Amino acid sequence: MQSLREYIDYFETTWIGAVCLRSRRQPLFPIWCWNVFHRVQHDLPQTNNSIEGWHNAFSTRVSISHPTLRRLVKKIMQEQGSNQIVIEQLNAGIVGPPRKKMYDAVNQRLKGIVELYDSTNLDKQLPSRNCSQLLDLFK
């Protein structure tokens, strides 16, 4: 139980702000920095996986860790040419491969939760008491 309390203290201090009297202190990482609420509302990606995928593919195409400037510029120009083709396809109405149904279902559920969120009652959703005090309710 002690390690769970330590974890909750860490979580509060780092992500949502530790309780101080009847309010919360500023967390180590501001909520706006990690919260994806607005990204979900606007159907934007919640992760940077697509960027990671592009970087991995581009690194593979470059094929060496430290290319010469000439080789890097050549690969960037080839990448731009490929991206230009994709842009033209999108402008012509040609859609890329569909997303997996599993991800669509998860995103729809998440969007439903976000739509039910009521920021006017935030004090009820994020109590101003210490989360570790909530553990006492489960003893």
Phi and psi in radians as a Rosetta constraint file:
Dihedral C 1 N 2 CA 2 C 2 CIRCULARHARMONIC -1.099 0.35
Dihedral N 2 CA 2 C 2 N 3 CIRCULARHARMONIC -0.755 0.35
Dihedral C 2 N 3 CA 3 C 3 CIRCULARHARMONIC -1.154 0.35
Dihedral N 3 CA 3 C 3 N 4 CIRCULARHARMONIC -0.555 0.35
Dihedral C 3 N 4 CA 4 C 4 CIRCULARHARMONIC -1.170 0.35
Dihedral N 4 CA 4 C 4 N 5 CIRCULARHARMONIC -0.718 0.35
Dihedral C 4 N 5 CA 5 C 5 CIRCULARHARMONIC -1.094 0.35
Dihedral N 5 CA 5 C 5 N 6 CIRCULARHARMONIC -0.724 0.35
Dihedral C 5 N 6 CA 6 C 6 CIRCULARHARMONIC -1.087 0.35
Dihedral N 6 CA 6 C 6 N 7 CIRCULARHARMONIC -0.723 0.35
Dihedral C 6 N 7 CA 7 C 7 CIRCULARHARMONIC -1.122 0.35
Dihedral N 7 CA 7 C 7 N 8 CIRCULARHARMONIC -0.765 0.35
Dihedral C 7 N 8 CA 8 C 8 CIRCULARHARMONIC -1.105 0.35
Dihedral N 8 CA 8 C 8 N 9 CIRCULARHARMONIC -0.721 0.35
Dihedral C 8 N 9 CA 9 C 9 CIRCULARHARMONIC -1.055 0.35
Dihedral N 9 CA 9 C 9 N 10 CIRCULARHARMONIC -0.780 0.35
Dihedral C 9 N 10 CA 10 C 10 CIRCULARHARMONIC -1.048 0.35
Dihedral N 10 CA 10 C 10 N 11 CIRCULARHARMONIC -0.810 0.35
Dihedral C 10 N 11 CA 11 C 11 CIRCULARHARMONIC -1.063 0.35
Dihedral N 11 CA 11 C 11 N 12 CIRCULARHARMONIC -0.821 0.35
Dihedral C 11 N 12 CA 12 C 12 CIRCULARHARMONIC -1.102 0.35
Dihedral N 12 CA 12 C 12 N 13 CIRCULARHARMONIC -0.836 0.35
Dihedral C 12 N 13 CA 13 C 13 CIRCULARHARMONIC -1.089 0.35
Dihedral N 13 CA 13 C 13 N 14 CIRCULARHARMONIC -0.705 0.35
Dihedral C 13 N 14 CA 14 C 14 CIRCULARHARMONIC -1.431 0.35
Dihedral N 14 CA 14 C 14 N 15 CIRCULARHARMONIC -0.759 0.35
Dihedral C 14 N 15 CA 15 C 15 CIRCULARHARMONIC -1.909 0.35
Dihedral N 15 CA 15 C 15 N 16 CIRCULARHARMONIC -0.651 0.35
Dihedral C 15 N 16 CA 16 C 16 CIRCULARHARMONIC -2.114 0.35
Dihedral N 16 CA 16 C 16 N 17 CIRCULARHARMONIC -0.161 0.35
Dihedral C 16 N 17 CA 17 C 17 CIRCULARHARMONIC 1.699 0.35
Dihedral N 17 CA 17 C 17 N 18 CIRCULARHARMONIC 2.236 0.35
Dihedral C 17 N 18 CA 18 C 18 CIRCULARHARMONIC -1.274 0.35
Dihedral N 18 CA 18 C 18 N 19 CIRCULARHARMONIC 2.663 0.35
Dihedral C 18 N 19 CA 19 C 19 CIRCULARHARMONIC -1.308 0.35
Dihedral N 19 CA 19 C 19 N 20 CIRCULARHARMONIC 2.334 0.35
Dihedral C 19 N 20 CA 20 C 20 CIRCULARHARMONIC -2.359 0.35
Dihedral N 20 CA 20 C 20 N 21 CIRCULARHARMONIC 1.889 0.35
Dihedral C 20 N 21 CA 21 C 21 CIRCULARHARMONIC 1.032 0.35
Dihedral N 21 CA 21 C 21 N 22 CIRCULARHARMONIC -1.979 0.35
Dihedral C 21 N 22 CA 22 C 22 CIRCULARHARMONIC -1.942 0.35
Dihedral N 22 CA 22 C 22 N 23 CIRCULARHARMONIC 0.303 0.35
Dihedral C 22 N 23 CA 23 C 23 CIRCULARHARMONIC -2.428 0.35
Dihedral N 23 CA 23 C 23 N 24 CIRCULARHARMONIC -3.095 0.35
Dihedral C 23 N 24 CA 24 C 24 CIRCULARHARMONIC -1.975 0.35
Dihedral N 24 CA 24 C 24 N 25 CIRCULARHARMONIC 2.501 0.35
Dihedral C 24 N 25 CA 25 C 25 CIRCULARHARMONIC -1.284 0.35
Dihedral N 25 CA 25 C 25 N 26 CIRCULARHARMONIC 2.929 0.35
Dihedral C 25 N 26 CA 26 C 26 CIRCULARHARMONIC -1.216 0.35
Dihedral N 26 CA 26 C 26 N 27 CIRCULARHARMONIC 2.316 0.35
Dihedral C 26 N 27 CA 27 C 27 CIRCULARHARMONIC -1.277 0.35
Dihedral N 27 CA 27 C 27 N 28 CIRCULARHARMONIC 2.886 0.35
Dihedral C 27 N 28 CA 28 C 28 CIRCULARHARMONIC -1.029 0.35
Dihedral N 28 CA 28 C 28 N 29 CIRCULARHARMONIC -0.790 0.35
Dihedral C 28 N 29 CA 29 C 29 CIRCULARHARMONIC -1.922 0.35
Dihedral N 29 CA 29 C 29 N 30 CIRCULARHARMONIC 2.025 0.35
Dihedral C 29 N 30 CA 30 C 30 CIRCULARHARMONIC -0.985 0.35
Dihedral N 30 CA 30 C 30 N 31 CIRCULARHARMONIC 2.542 0.35
Dihedral C 30 N 31 CA 31 C 31 CIRCULARHARMONIC -1.014 0.35
Dihedral N 31 CA 31 C 31 N 32 CIRCULARHARMONIC -0.673 0.35
Dihedral C 31 N 32 CA 32 C 32 CIRCULARHARMONIC -1.066 0.35
Dihedral N 32 CA 32 C 32 N 33 CIRCULARHARMONIC -0.408 0.35
Dihedral C 32 N 33 CA 33 C 33 CIRCULARHARMONIC -1.300 0.35
Dihedral N 33 CA 33 C 33 N 34 CIRCULARHARMONIC -0.543 0.35
Dihedral C 33 N 34 CA 34 C 34 CIRCULARHARMONIC -2.073 0.35
Dihedral N 34 CA 34 C 34 N 35 CIRCULARHARMONIC -0.206 0.35
Dihedral C 34 N 35 CA 35 C 35 CIRCULARHARMONIC -1.334 0.35
Dihedral N 35 CA 35 C 35 N 36 CIRCULARHARMONIC 2.351 0.35
Dihedral C 35 N 36 CA 36 C 36 CIRCULARHARMONIC -1.915 0.35
Dihedral N 36 CA 36 C 36 N 37 CIRCULARHARMONIC 0.309 0.35
Dihedral C 36 N 37 CA 37 C 37 CIRCULARHARMONIC -0.901 0.35
Dihedral N 37 CA 37 C 37 N 38 CIRCULARHARMONIC -0.931 0.35
Dihedral C 37 N 38 CA 38 C 38 CIRCULARHARMONIC -1.218 0.35
Dihedral N 38 CA 38 C 38 N 39 CIRCULARHARMONIC -0.526 0.35
Dihedral C 38 N 39 CA 39 C 39 CIRCULARHARMONIC -1.155 0.35
Dihedral N 39 CA 39 C 39 N 40 CIRCULARHARMONIC -0.683 0.35
Dihedral C 39 N 40 CA 40 C 40 CIRCULARHARMONIC -1.161 0.35
Dihedral N 40 CA 40 C 40 N 41 CIRCULARHARMONIC -0.752 0.35
Dihedral C 40 N 41 CA 41 C 41 CIRCULARHARMONIC -0.989 0.35
Dihedral N 41 CA 41 C 41 N 42 CIRCULARHARMONIC -0.645 0.35
Dihedral C 41 N 42 CA 42 C 42 CIRCULARHARMONIC -1.799 0.35
Dihedral N 42 CA 42 C 42 N 43 CIRCULARHARMONIC 0.301 0.35
Dihedral C 42 N 43 CA 43 C 43 CIRCULARHARMONIC 0.971 0.35
Dihedral N 43 CA 43 C 43 N 44 CIRCULARHARMONIC 0.693 0.35
Dihedral C 43 N 44 CA 44 C 44 CIRCULARHARMONIC -1.735 0.35
Dihedral N 44 CA 44 C 44 N 45 CIRCULARHARMONIC 2.738 0.35
Dihedral C 44 N 45 CA 45 C 45 CIRCULARHARMONIC -1.072 0.35
Dihedral N 45 CA 45 C 45 N 46 CIRCULARHARMONIC 2.508 0.35
Dihedral C 45 N 46 CA 46 C 46 CIRCULARHARMONIC -1.653 0.35
Dihedral N 46 CA 46 C 46 N 47 CIRCULARHARMONIC -0.133 0.35
Dihedral C 46 N 47 CA 47 C 47 CIRCULARHARMONIC -2.257 0.35
Dihedral N 47 CA 47 C 47 N 48 CIRCULARHARMONIC 3.047 0.35
Dihedral C 47 N 48 CA 48 C 48 CIRCULARHARMONIC -1.830 0.35
Dihedral N 48 CA 48 C 48 N 49 CIRCULARHARMONIC 0.453 0.35
Dihedral C 48 N 49 CA 49 C 49 CIRCULARHARMONIC -1.023 0.35
Dihedral N 49 CA 49 C 49 N 50 CIRCULARHARMONIC -0.638 0.35
Dihedral C 49 N 50 CA 50 C 50 CIRCULARHARMONIC -1.157 0.35
Dihedral N 50 CA 50 C 50 N 51 CIRCULARHARMONIC -0.650 0.35
Dihedral C 50 N 51 CA 51 C 51 CIRCULARHARMONIC -1.182 0.35
Dihedral N 51 CA 51 C 51 N 52 CIRCULARHARMONIC -0.740 0.35
Dihedral C 51 N 52 CA 52 C 52 CIRCULARHARMONIC -1.060 0.35
Dihedral N 52 CA 52 C 52 N 53 CIRCULARHARMONIC -0.733 0.35
Dihedral C 52 N 53 CA 53 C 53 CIRCULARHARMONIC -1.105 0.35
Dihedral N 53 CA 53 C 53 N 54 CIRCULARHARMONIC -0.755 0.35
Dihedral C 53 N 54 CA 54 C 54 CIRCULARHARMONIC -1.088 0.35
Dihedral N 54 CA 54 C 54 N 55 CIRCULARHARMONIC -0.782 0.35
Dihedral C 54 N 55 CA 55 C 55 CIRCULARHARMONIC -1.066 0.35
Dihedral N 55 CA 55 C 55 N 56 CIRCULARHARMONIC -0.744 0.35
Dihedral C 55 N 56 CA 56 C 56 CIRCULARHARMONIC -1.097 0.35
Dihedral N 56 CA 56 C 56 N 57 CIRCULARHARMONIC -0.792 0.35
Dihedral C 56 N 57 CA 57 C 57 CIRCULARHARMONIC -1.128 0.35
Dihedral N 57 CA 57 C 57 N 58 CIRCULARHARMONIC -0.733 0.35
Dihedral C 57 N 58 CA 58 C 58 CIRCULARHARMONIC -1.132 0.35
Dihedral N 58 CA 58 C 58 N 59 CIRCULARHARMONIC -0.730 0.35
Dihedral C 58 N 59 CA 59 C 59 CIRCULARHARMONIC -1.054 0.35
Dihedral N 59 CA 59 C 59 N 60 CIRCULARHARMONIC -0.671 0.35
Dihedral C 59 N 60 CA 60 C 60 CIRCULARHARMONIC -1.142 0.35
Dihedral N 60 CA 60 C 60 N 61 CIRCULARHARMONIC -0.727 0.35
Dihedral C 60 N 61 CA 61 C 61 CIRCULARHARMONIC -1.160 0.35
Dihedral N 61 CA 61 C 61 N 62 CIRCULARHARMONIC -0.630 0.35
Dihedral C 61 N 62 CA 62 C 62 CIRCULARHARMONIC -1.208 0.35
Dihedral N 62 CA 62 C 62 N 63 CIRCULARHARMONIC -0.639 0.35
Dihedral C 62 N 63 CA 63 C 63 CIRCULARHARMONIC 1.250 0.35
Dihedral N 63 CA 63 C 63 N 64 CIRCULARHARMONIC -0.088 0.35
Dihedral C 63 N 64 CA 64 C 64 CIRCULARHARMONIC -2.376 0.35
Dihedral N 64 CA 64 C 64 N 65 CIRCULARHARMONIC 2.680 0.35
Dihedral C 64 N 65 CA 65 C 65 CIRCULARHARMONIC -1.222 0.35
Dihedral N 65 CA 65 C 65 N 66 CIRCULARHARMONIC -0.698 0.35
Dihedral C 65 N 66 CA 66 C 66 CIRCULARHARMONIC -2.178 0.35
Dihedral N 66 CA 66 C 66 N 67 CIRCULARHARMONIC 1.364 0.35
Dihedral C 66 N 67 CA 67 C 67 CIRCULARHARMONIC -1.251 0.35
Dihedral N 67 CA 67 C 67 N 68 CIRCULARHARMONIC 2.766 0.35
Dihedral C 67 N 68 CA 68 C 68 CIRCULARHARMONIC -1.196 0.35
Dihedral N 68 CA 68 C 68 N 69 CIRCULARHARMONIC 2.823 0.35
Dihedral C 68 N 69 CA 69 C 69 CIRCULARHARMONIC -1.040 0.35
Dihedral N 69 CA 69 C 69 N 70 CIRCULARHARMONIC -0.730 0.35
Dihedral C 69 N 70 CA 70 C 70 CIRCULARHARMONIC -1.056 0.35
Dihedral N 70 CA 70 C 70 N 71 CIRCULARHARMONIC -0.795 0.35
Dihedral C 70 N 71 CA 71 C 71 CIRCULARHARMONIC -1.168 0.35
Dihedral N 71 CA 71 C 71 N 72 CIRCULARHARMONIC -0.702 0.35
Dihedral C 71 N 72 CA 72 C 72 CIRCULARHARMONIC -1.108 0.35
Dihedral N 72 CA 72 C 72 N 73 CIRCULARHARMONIC -0.784 0.35
Dihedral C 72 N 73 CA 73 C 73 CIRCULARHARMONIC -1.082 0.35
Dihedral N 73 CA 73 C 73 N 74 CIRCULARHARMONIC -0.725 0.35
Dihedral C 73 N 74 CA 74 C 74 CIRCULARHARMONIC -1.057 0.35
Dihedral N 74 CA 74 C 74 N 75 CIRCULARHARMONIC -0.770 0.35
Dihedral C 74 N 75 CA 75 C 75 CIRCULARHARMONIC -1.173 0.35
Dihedral N 75 CA 75 C 75 N 76 CIRCULARHARMONIC -0.665 0.35
Dihedral C 75 N 76 CA 76 C 76 CIRCULARHARMONIC -1.125 0.35
Dihedral N 76 CA 76 C 76 N 77 CIRCULARHARMONIC -0.704 0.35
Dihedral C 76 N 77 CA 77 C 77 CIRCULARHARMONIC -1.132 0.35
Dihedral N 77 CA 77 C 77 N 78 CIRCULARHARMONIC -0.699 0.35
Dihedral C 77 N 78 CA 78 C 78 CIRCULARHARMONIC -1.111 0.35
Dihedral N 78 CA 78 C 78 N 79 CIRCULARHARMONIC -0.709 0.35
Dihedral C 78 N 79 CA 79 C 79 CIRCULARHARMONIC -1.096 0.35
Dihedral N 79 CA 79 C 79 N 80 CIRCULARHARMONIC -0.741 0.35
Dihedral C 79 N 80 CA 80 C 80 CIRCULARHARMONIC -1.071 0.35
Dihedral N 80 CA 80 C 80 N 81 CIRCULARHARMONIC -0.735 0.35
Dihedral C 80 N 81 CA 81 C 81 CIRCULARHARMONIC -1.046 0.35
Dihedral N 81 CA 81 C 81 N 82 CIRCULARHARMONIC -0.774 0.35
Dihedral C 81 N 82 CA 82 C 82 CIRCULARHARMONIC -1.115 0.35
Dihedral N 82 CA 82 C 82 N 83 CIRCULARHARMONIC -0.738 0.35
Dihedral C 82 N 83 CA 83 C 83 CIRCULARHARMONIC -1.162 0.35
Dihedral N 83 CA 83 C 83 N 84 CIRCULARHARMONIC -0.603 0.35
Dihedral C 83 N 84 CA 84 C 84 CIRCULARHARMONIC -1.110 0.35
Dihedral N 84 CA 84 C 84 N 85 CIRCULARHARMONIC -0.670 0.35
Dihedral C 84 N 85 CA 85 C 85 CIRCULARHARMONIC -1.094 0.35
Dihedral N 85 CA 85 C 85 N 86 CIRCULARHARMONIC -0.775 0.35
Dihedral C 85 N 86 CA 86 C 86 CIRCULARHARMONIC -1.092 0.35
Dihedral N 86 CA 86 C 86 N 87 CIRCULARHARMONIC -0.725 0.35
Dihedral C 86 N 87 CA 87 C 87 CIRCULARHARMONIC -1.068 0.35
Dihedral N 87 CA 87 C 87 N 88 CIRCULARHARMONIC -0.765 0.35
Dihedral C 87 N 88 CA 88 C 88 CIRCULARHARMONIC -1.105 0.35
Dihedral N 88 CA 88 C 88 N 89 CIRCULARHARMONIC -0.689 0.35
Dihedral C 88 N 89 CA 89 C 89 CIRCULARHARMONIC -1.107 0.35
Dihedral N 89 CA 89 C 89 N 90 CIRCULARHARMONIC -0.763 0.35
Dihedral C 89 N 90 CA 90 C 90 CIRCULARHARMONIC -1.109 0.35
Dihedral N 90 CA 90 C 90 N 91 CIRCULARHARMONIC -0.727 0.35
Dihedral C 90 N 91 CA 91 C 91 CIRCULARHARMONIC -1.112 0.35
Dihedral N 91 CA 91 C 91 N 92 CIRCULARHARMONIC -0.520 0.35
Dihedral C 91 N 92 CA 92 C 92 CIRCULARHARMONIC -1.460 0.35
Dihedral N 92 CA 92 C 92 N 93 CIRCULARHARMONIC -0.031 0.35
Dihedral C 92 N 93 CA 93 C 93 CIRCULARHARMONIC 1.585 0.35
Dihedral N 93 CA 93 C 93 N 94 CIRCULARHARMONIC 0.096 0.35
Dihedral C 93 N 94 CA 94 C 94 CIRCULARHARMONIC -1.409 0.35
Dihedral N 94 CA 94 C 94 N 95 CIRCULARHARMONIC 2.095 0.35
Dihedral C 94 N 95 CA 95 C 95 CIRCULARHARMONIC -1.637 0.35
Dihedral N 95 CA 95 C 95 N 96 CIRCULARHARMONIC 2.557 0.35
Dihedral C 95 N 96 CA 96 C 96 CIRCULARHARMONIC -1.243 0.35
Dihedral N 96 CA 96 C 96 N 97 CIRCULARHARMONIC -3.065 0.35
Dihedral C 96 N 97 CA 97 C 97 CIRCULARHARMONIC -1.098 0.35
Dihedral N 97 CA 97 C 97 N 98 CIRCULARHARMONIC 2.493 0.35
Dihedral C 97 N 98 CA 98 C 98 CIRCULARHARMONIC -1.205 0.35
Dihedral N 98 CA 98 C 98 N 99 CIRCULARHARMONIC 2.661 0.35
Dihedral C 98 N 99 CA 99 C 99 CIRCULARHARMONIC -1.279 0.35
Dihedral N 99 CA 99 C 99 N 100 CIRCULARHARMONIC 2.749 0.35
Dihedral C 99 N 100 CA 100 C 100 CIRCULARHARMONIC -1.165 0.35
Dihedral N 100 CA 100 C 100 N 101 CIRCULARHARMONIC 2.466 0.35
Dihedral C 100 N 101 CA 101 C 101 CIRCULARHARMONIC -1.030 0.35
Dihedral N 101 CA 101 C 101 N 102 CIRCULARHARMONIC -0.615 0.35
Dihedral C 101 N 102 CA 102 C 102 CIRCULARHARMONIC -1.044 0.35
Dihedral N 102 CA 102 C 102 N 103 CIRCULARHARMONIC -0.761 0.35
Dihedral C 102 N 103 CA 103 C 103 CIRCULARHARMONIC -1.204 0.35
Dihedral N 103 CA 103 C 103 N 104 CIRCULARHARMONIC -0.643 0.35
Dihedral C 103 N 104 CA 104 C 104 CIRCULARHARMONIC -1.072 0.35
Dihedral N 104 CA 104 C 104 N 105 CIRCULARHARMONIC -0.758 0.35
Dihedral C 104 N 105 CA 105 C 105 CIRCULARHARMONIC -1.109 0.35
Dihedral N 105 CA 105 C 105 N 106 CIRCULARHARMONIC -0.764 0.35
Dihedral C 105 N 106 CA 106 C 106 CIRCULARHARMONIC -1.114 0.35
Dihedral N 106 CA 106 C 106 N 107 CIRCULARHARMONIC -0.766 0.35
Dihedral C 106 N 107 CA 107 C 107 CIRCULARHARMONIC -1.124 0.35
Dihedral N 107 CA 107 C 107 N 108 CIRCULARHARMONIC -0.651 0.35
Dihedral C 107 N 108 CA 108 C 108 CIRCULARHARMONIC -1.157 0.35
Dihedral N 108 CA 108 C 108 N 109 CIRCULARHARMONIC -0.710 0.35
Dihedral C 108 N 109 CA 109 C 109 CIRCULARHARMONIC -1.107 0.35
Dihedral N 109 CA 109 C 109 N 110 CIRCULARHARMONIC -0.766 0.35
Dihedral C 109 N 110 CA 110 C 110 CIRCULARHARMONIC -1.109 0.35
Dihedral N 110 CA 110 C 110 N 111 CIRCULARHARMONIC -0.728 0.35
Dihedral C 110 N 111 CA 111 C 111 CIRCULARHARMONIC -1.122 0.35
Dihedral N 111 CA 111 C 111 N 112 CIRCULARHARMONIC -0.659 0.35
Dihedral C 111 N 112 CA 112 C 112 CIRCULARHARMONIC -1.067 0.35
Dihedral N 112 CA 112 C 112 N 113 CIRCULARHARMONIC -0.723 0.35
Dihedral C 112 N 113 CA 113 C 113 CIRCULARHARMONIC -1.119 0.35
Dihedral N 113 CA 113 C 113 N 114 CIRCULARHARMONIC -0.769 0.35
Dihedral C 113 N 114 CA 114 C 114 CIRCULARHARMONIC -1.090 0.35
Dihedral N 114 CA 114 C 114 N 115 CIRCULARHARMONIC -0.688 0.35
Dihedral C 114 N 115 CA 115 C 115 CIRCULARHARMONIC -1.181 0.35
Dihedral N 115 CA 115 C 115 N 116 CIRCULARHARMONIC -0.465 0.35
Dihedral C 115 N 116 CA 116 C 116 CIRCULARHARMONIC -1.433 0.35
Dihedral N 116 CA 116 C 116 N 117 CIRCULARHARMONIC -0.213 0.35
Dihedral C 116 N 117 CA 117 C 117 CIRCULARHARMONIC -1.132 0.35
Dihedral N 117 CA 117 C 117 N 118 CIRCULARHARMONIC 2.351 0.35
Dihedral C 117 N 118 CA 118 C 118 CIRCULARHARMONIC -2.113 0.35
Dihedral N 118 CA 118 C 118 N 119 CIRCULARHARMONIC 1.803 0.35
Dihedral C 118 N 119 CA 119 C 119 CIRCULARHARMONIC -1.231 0.35
Dihedral N 119 CA 119 C 119 N 120 CIRCULARHARMONIC -0.264 0.35
Dihedral C 119 N 120 CA 120 C 120 CIRCULARHARMONIC -1.287 0.35
Dihedral N 120 CA 120 C 120 N 121 CIRCULARHARMONIC -0.353 0.35
Dihedral C 120 N 121 CA 121 C 121 CIRCULARHARMONIC -1.930 0.35
Dihedral N 121 CA 121 C 121 N 122 CIRCULARHARMONIC 0.624 0.35
Dihedral C 121 N 122 CA 122 C 122 CIRCULARHARMONIC -1.046 0.35
Dihedral N 122 CA 122 C 122 N 123 CIRCULARHARMONIC -0.581 0.35
Dihedral C 122 N 123 CA 123 C 123 CIRCULARHARMONIC -1.100 0.35
Dihedral N 123 CA 123 C 123 N 124 CIRCULARHARMONIC -0.453 0.35
Dihedral C 123 N 124 CA 124 C 124 CIRCULARHARMONIC -1.445 0.35
Dihedral N 124 CA 124 C 124 N 125 CIRCULARHARMONIC -0.504 0.35
Dihedral C 124 N 125 CA 125 C 125 CIRCULARHARMONIC -1.475 0.35
Dihedral N 125 CA 125 C 125 N 126 CIRCULARHARMONIC -0.520 0.35
Dihedral C 125 N 126 CA 126 C 126 CIRCULARHARMONIC -2.249 0.35
Dihedral N 126 CA 126 C 126 N 127 CIRCULARHARMONIC 1.516 0.35
Dihedral C 126 N 127 CA 127 C 127 CIRCULARHARMONIC -1.004 0.35
Dihedral N 127 CA 127 C 127 N 128 CIRCULARHARMONIC 2.592 0.35
Dihedral C 127 N 128 CA 128 C 128 CIRCULARHARMONIC -1.474 0.35
Dihedral N 128 CA 128 C 128 N 129 CIRCULARHARMONIC 0.207 0.35
Dihedral C 128 N 129 CA 129 C 129 CIRCULARHARMONIC -1.811 0.35
Dihedral N 129 CA 129 C 129 N 130 CIRCULARHARMONIC 2.815 0.35
Dihedral C 129 N 130 CA 130 C 130 CIRCULARHARMONIC -1.066 0.35
Dihedral N 130 CA 130 C 130 N 131 CIRCULARHARMONIC 2.314 0.35
Dihedral C 130 N 131 CA 131 C 131 CIRCULARHARMONIC -1.055 0.35
Dihedral N 131 CA 131 C 131 N 132 CIRCULARHARMONIC -0.553 0.35
Dihedral C 131 N 132 CA 132 C 132 CIRCULARHARMONIC -1.184 0.35
Dihedral N 132 CA 132 C 132 N 133 CIRCULARHARMONIC -0.414 0.35
Dihedral C 132 N 133 CA 133 C 133 CIRCULARHARMONIC -1.150 0.35
Dihedral N 133 CA 133 C 133 N 134 CIRCULARHARMONIC -0.512 0.35
Dihedral C 133 N 134 CA 134 C 134 CIRCULARHARMONIC -1.146 0.35
Dihedral N 134 CA 134 C 134 N 135 CIRCULARHARMONIC -0.450 0.35
Dihedral C 134 N 135 CA 135 C 135 CIRCULARHARMONIC -1.079 0.35
Dihedral N 135 CA 135 C 135 N 136 CIRCULARHARMONIC -0.566 0.35
Dihedral C 135 N 136 CA 136 C 136 CIRCULARHARMONIC -1.063 0.35
Dihedral N 136 CA 136 C 136 N 137 CIRCULARHARMONIC -0.442 0.35
Dihedral C 136 N 137 CA 137 C 137 CIRCULARHARMONIC -1.194 0.35
Dihedral N 137 CA 137 C 137 N 138 CIRCULARHARMONIC -0.405 0.35
Dihedral C 137 N 138 CA 138 C 138 CIRCULARHARMONIC -1.755 0.35
Dihedral N 138 CA 138 C 138 N 139 CIRCULARHARMONIC 0.153 0.35
